[in-house]
Amino acid sequence: MSETHESGDGSAGTELGRLLRLMAALRDPVRGCAWDVAQTPATIVPYTIEEAYEVADAVARGDLADLRDELGDLLLQVVFQARMAEEQGAFAFDDVARAIGDKLVRRHPHVFAPDGTLLPEGSPSRDPAQVEAQWAAIKAQERAARGGAESAPDPLGGVARALPALARAEKISRRAAGYGFDWDDAAQVIDKVREETDEVAEALAAGDRQAVADEIGDLLFSVANLARHAGIDPEAALRDGTAKFERRFAAMAAHLAAAGGELGRSDLAAMEAAWQAVKRDEAERAG
């Protein structure tokens, strides 16, 4: 292992300082980069979201070298936003780091004393479920404090609207479950999914487009609840399901070609036969 890696926090601080200086130079209105200077907090947001997904993709692929690069790209987004805020006199990167550090201490009273020092060995600890409940309670207190005494309570507030819809549905349902508004088990959620499926069918039969959209929304929300009860990340499950479809579709096209057919020119029966052949091939390999 190199000396740079072994130096830990010291080298990290040095490199972070360099990154902050580079970002300031890029934003210099006279000598900086015209593209970087032209950006605003709003124009950078799509890149921030994209970089977060690329981090998730690198993790899913187990590619640590790519993960290092993607984490750097994501860090750049934080540095970029902080630099633009500093130019407006709002806050700087140090304020961002200080705020999250303070939040970590505040939300982990089972680990840290109020001054941020570690509690002594043997201090009472909590199991993961208790820690999660405590975290949610502290967040609720923080939201109430930000809202002020005059604000109406929002028990489901604080879940970012910019999240992917499926991920946000899971978080909202988890928040509601924290108040006891939930099914007892996954079997009951399956019944709800079936009920919502029937309502989609009824709306389709009635030809009411808005009703169809509403009922499909209810169905998807129920599926997000089902994933939560099963302990499954619905976003990851959908990504994996989509990847499986992509893989099988490509294999189906190969089956058609091997039989003298062609994707786009074969009828549905031929494609279905090739699709089933792909599934049989997968089952045989798995067996």
C-alpha positions as CSV (number, residue, x, y, z in Angstrom):
1,M,0.0,0.0,0.0
2,S,1.4,3.4,-0.9
3,E,2.3,6.1,1.6
4,T,-0.5,8.3,0.2
5,H,-3.1,5.7,1.0
6,E,-1.7,5.1,4.5
7,S,-1.7,8.7,5.4
8,G,-5.5,8.6,5.6
9,D,-7.2,11.8,6.7
10,G,-4.2,14.1,6.1
11,S,-3.9,13.3,2.4
12,A,-7.6,13.4,2.0
13,G,-7.7,16.9,3.5
14,T,-4.8,18.0,1.2
15,E,-6.5,16.6,-1.9
16,L,-9.9,18.2,-0.9
17,G,-8.2,21.6,-0.5
18,R,-6.7,21.2,-4.0
19,L,-10.1,20.2,-5.4
20,L,-11.7,23.3,-3.9
21,R,-9.0,25.5,-5.4
22,L,-9.5,24.0,-8.8
23,M,-13.2,24.5,-8.7
24,A,-12.7,28.2,-7.7
25,A,-10.3,28.6,-10.6
26,L,-12.8,27.0,-13.0
27,R,-15.5,29.5,-11.9
28,D,-13.2,32.5,-12.2
29,P,-15.1,34.9,-14.5
30,V,-12.0,36.1,-16.2
31,R,-9.6,33.1,-16.4
32,G,-11.9,30.2,-15.8
33,C,-13.8,27.8,-18.0
34,A,-16.7,29.4,-19.9
35,W,-18.9,26.4,-19.4
36,D,-18.3,26.1,-15.7
37,V,-18.8,29.9,-15.3
38,A,-22.1,29.7,-17.1
39,Q,-23.6,27.0,-14.8
40,T,-26.2,27.7,-12.1
41,P,-27.4,25.5,-9.2
42,A,-30.3,24.4,-11.3
43,T,-28.4,23.5,-14.4
44,I,-26.0,21.3,-12.4
45,V,-28.8,19.2,-10.7
46,P,-29.3,16.8,-13.6
47,Y,-25.5,16.0,-13.6
48,T,-25.7,15.4,-9.8
49,I,-28.5,12.9,-10.2
50,E,-26.8,11.1,-13.0
51,E,-23.5,10.8,-11.1
52,A,-25.4,9.3,-8.1
53,Y,-26.8,6.7,-10.4
54,E,-23.4,6.0,-11.8
55,V,-22.1,5.4,-8.3
56,A,-24.9,2.9,-7.7
57,D,-24.1,1.2,-11.0
58,A,-20.4,0.8,-10.1
59,V,-21.4,-0.7,-6.7
60,A,-23.8,-3.1,-8.4
61,R,-21.1,-4.3,-10.8
62,G,-18.6,-4.6,-8.0
63,D,-16.1,-2.4,-9.9
64,L,-14.1,-0.7,-7.2
65,A,-11.8,1.2,-9.7
66,D,-14.9,2.6,-11.4
67,L,-16.5,3.3,-8.0
68,R,-13.5,5.4,-7.0
69,D,-13.9,7.5,-10.2
70,E,-17.6,7.8,-9.9
71,L,-17.4,8.9,-6.2
72,G,-15.0,11.6,-7.4
73,D,-17.5,12.7,-10.0
74,L,-20.2,12.9,-7.3
75,L,-17.9,14.8,-4.9
76,L,-17.3,17.3,-7.7
77,Q,-21.0,18.0,-7.8
78,V,-21.0,18.8,-4.1
79,V,-18.0,21.1,-4.5
80,F,-19.5,22.8,-7.6
81,Q,-22.8,23.5,-5.7
82,A,-20.9,24.7,-2.6
83,R,-18.7,27.0,-4.7
84,M,-21.7,28.7,-6.4
85,A,-23.4,29.2,-3.0
86,E,-20.2,30.7,-1.7
87,E,-20.1,33.2,-4.6
88,Q,-23.6,34.3,-3.6
89,G,-22.5,34.7,0.0
90,A,-24.9,31.9,1.2
91,F,-22.5,29.2,2.5
92,A,-19.2,27.5,1.7
93,F,-18.0,23.9,1.5
94,D,-16.8,24.0,5.1
95,D,-20.4,24.9,6.2
96,V,-21.7,21.9,4.3
97,A,-19.1,19.6,6.0
98,R,-19.8,21.1,9.4
99,A,-23.6,20.7,9.0
100,I,-23.4,17.0,8.1
101,G,-20.9,16.4,10.9
102,D,-23.2,18.1,13.4
103,K,-26.1,16.1,12.1
104,L,-24.3,12.8,12.5
105,V,-23.5,13.6,16.1
106,R,-27.0,14.7,16.8
107,R,-28.7,11.7,15.2
108,H,-26.4,9.1,16.9
109,P,-26.7,9.8,20.6
110,H,-26.0,6.1,21.2
111,V,-22.5,6.6,19.7
112,F,-21.5,10.2,20.4
113,A,-21.6,12.6,23.3
114,P,-23.1,16.0,22.4
115,D,-19.5,17.4,21.8
116,G,-18.9,14.7,19.2
117,T,-16.6,12.5,21.3
118,L,-17.2,8.7,21.3
119,L,-19.1,7.4,24.3
120,P,-17.0,5.1,26.5
121,E,-16.8,1.4,25.8
122,G,-19.7,-0.5,27.3
123,S,-22.2,2.4,26.9
124,P,-25.7,1.2,26.2
125,S,-26.3,0.4,22.5
126,R,-29.4,-0.3,20.5
127,D,-30.3,-2.9,18.0
128,P,-30.8,-1.8,14.3
129,A,-34.6,-1.5,14.6
130,Q,-34.3,0.7,17.7
131,V,-31.6,2.9,16.0
132,E,-33.8,3.3,12.9
133,A,-36.8,4.3,15.1
134,Q,-34.6,6.8,17.1
135,W,-33.3,8.3,13.8
136,A,-36.8,8.8,12.6
137,A,-37.9,10.4,15.8
138,I,-34.9,12.8,15.8
139,K,-35.6,13.7,12.2
140,A,-39.2,14.5,13.0
141,Q,-38.1,16.7,15.9
142,E,-35.7,18.6,13.5
143,R,-38.5,19.0,10.9
144,A,-40.8,20.4,13.6
145,A,-38.1,22.8,14.8
146,R,-37.5,24.1,11.2
147,G,-41.3,24.5,10.6
148,G,-41.8,26.5,13.8
149,A,-44.7,26.4,16.2
150,E,-47.1,28.0,13.7
151,S,-46.7,25.5,11.0
152,A,-49.1,22.7,10.4
153,P,-47.6,19.3,11.1
154,D,-46.6,17.3,8.0
155,P,-46.1,13.7,9.2
156,L,-44.8,12.5,5.8
157,G,-42.8,15.6,5.0
158,G,-39.1,15.6,4.3
159,V,-39.0,12.9,1.6
160,A,-37.4,14.5,-1.5
161,R,-39.7,14.9,-4.4
162,A,-36.9,14.6,-6.8
163,L,-36.4,10.9,-5.9
164,P,-37.4,8.3,-8.5
165,A,-41.1,7.7,-8.0
166,L,-40.7,4.1,-7.0
167,A,-38.1,4.8,-4.4
168,R,-40.1,7.8,-3.0
169,A,-43.2,5.5,-2.8
170,E,-41.3,3.1,-0.7
171,K,-40.0,5.8,1.6
172,I,-43.4,7.4,2.0
173,S,-45.0,4.0,2.9
174,R,-42.2,3.3,5.4
175,R,-42.8,6.7,7.0
176,A,-46.5,5.9,7.3
177,A,-45.7,2.5,8.7
178,G,-43.7,4.2,11.4
179,Y,-47.0,5.6,12.7
180,G,-48.6,2.2,12.7
181,F,-50.5,2.7,9.4
182,D,-49.5,-0.6,7.7
183,W,-50.5,-4.1,6.9
184,D,-49.6,-6.9,9.3
185,D,-47.7,-9.0,6.7
186,A,-46.8,-9.4,3.0
187,A,-49.8,-11.7,2.4
188,Q,-52.2,-8.8,3.1
189,V,-50.2,-6.6,0.7
190,I,-50.5,-9.2,-2.0
191,D,-54.3,-9.1,-1.5
192,K,-54.1,-5.3,-2.0
193,V,-52.0,-5.7,-5.1
194,R,-54.7,-8.0,-6.6
195,E,-57.4,-5.5,-5.6
196,E,-55.6,-2.7,-7.4
197,T,-55.0,-4.9,-10.4
198,D,-58.8,-5.5,-10.6
199,E,-59.4,-1.8,-10.4
200,V,-57.0,-1.2,-13.2
201,A,-58.9,-3.7,-15.3
202,E,-62.2,-2.0,-14.5
203,A,-60.9,1.4,-15.5
204,L,-59.6,0.0,-18.7
205,A,-63.0,-1.6,-19.5
206,A,-64.7,1.7,-18.8
207,G,-62.3,3.5,-21.2
208,D,-61.5,6.2,-18.6
209,R,-57.9,7.2,-19.3
210,Q,-57.6,9.4,-16.1
211,A,-59.0,6.6,-14.0
212,V,-56.6,4.1,-15.6
213,A,-53.7,6.4,-14.7
214,D,-55.0,6.8,-11.1
215,E,-55.4,3.0,-10.7
216,I,-52.0,2.2,-12.1
217,G,-50.5,4.7,-9.7
218,D,-52.3,2.9,-6.8
219,L,-51.1,-0.4,-8.1
220,L,-47.5,0.7,-8.3
221,F,-47.7,2.2,-4.8
222,S,-49.0,-1.1,-3.5
223,V,-46.1,-3.0,-5.2
224,A,-43.7,-0.6,-3.5
225,N,-45.3,-1.5,-0.2
226,L,-45.0,-5.2,-1.0
227,A,-41.3,-4.8,-1.7
228,R,-40.9,-3.1,1.6
229,H,-42.7,-5.9,3.5
230,A,-40.5,-8.4,1.7
231,G,-37.3,-6.5,2.6
232,I,-36.6,-5.8,-1.1
233,D,-35.4,-2.5,-2.5
234,P,-38.0,-1.8,-5.3
235,E,-35.6,0.3,-7.3
236,A,-33.0,-2.4,-7.3
237,A,-35.6,-5.1,-8.1
238,L,-36.9,-3.1,-11.0
239,R,-33.4,-2.5,-12.3
240,D,-32.6,-6.2,-12.1
241,G,-35.9,-7.1,-13.7
242,T,-35.2,-4.7,-16.6
243,A,-31.7,-6.1,-17.0
244,K,-33.1,-9.6,-17.1
245,F,-35.6,-8.6,-19.8
246,E,-32.8,-6.9,-21.8
247,R,-30.6,-10.1,-21.6
248,R,-33.5,-12.4,-22.6
249,F,-34.6,-10.1,-25.5
250,A,-31.1,-10.1,-26.9
251,A,-31.0,-13.9,-26.6
252,M,-34.4,-14.2,-28.2
253,A,-33.1,-12.2,-31.2
254,A,-30.1,-14.6,-31.4
255,H,-32.5,-17.6,-31.3
256,L,-34.6,-16.1,-34.1
257,A,-31.5,-15.5,-36.2
258,A,-30.2,-19.0,-35.7
259,A,-33.5,-20.3,-37.0
260,G,-33.3,-18.1,-40.1
261,G,-35.7,-15.5,-38.6
262,E,-35.2,-11.8,-37.9
263,L,-36.3,-9.5,-35.1
264,G,-38.9,-7.2,-36.4
265,R,-39.9,-9.5,-39.2
266,S,-41.0,-12.5,-37.2
267,D,-44.5,-12.8,-35.9
268,L,-45.5,-12.8,-32.2
269,A,-45.8,-16.6,-32.1
270,A,-42.2,-17.1,-33.4
271,M,-40.9,-14.5,-30.9
272,E,-42.8,-16.2,-28.0
273,A,-41.4,-19.6,-28.9
274,A,-37.8,-18.1,-29.0
275,W,-38.5,-16.4,-25.7
276,Q,-39.6,-19.6,-24.0
277,A,-36.5,-21.3,-25.5
278,V,-34.3,-18.6,-23.8
279,K,-36.0,-19.3,-20.5
280,R,-35.4,-23.0,-20.8
281,D,-31.8,-22.4,-21.6
282,E,-31.4,-20.3,-18.5
283,A,-33.1,-22.9,-16.4
284,E,-30.8,-25.6,-17.7
285,R,-27.7,-23.6,-17.0
286,A,-29.0,-22.8,-13.5
287,G,-29.8,-26.5,-12.9
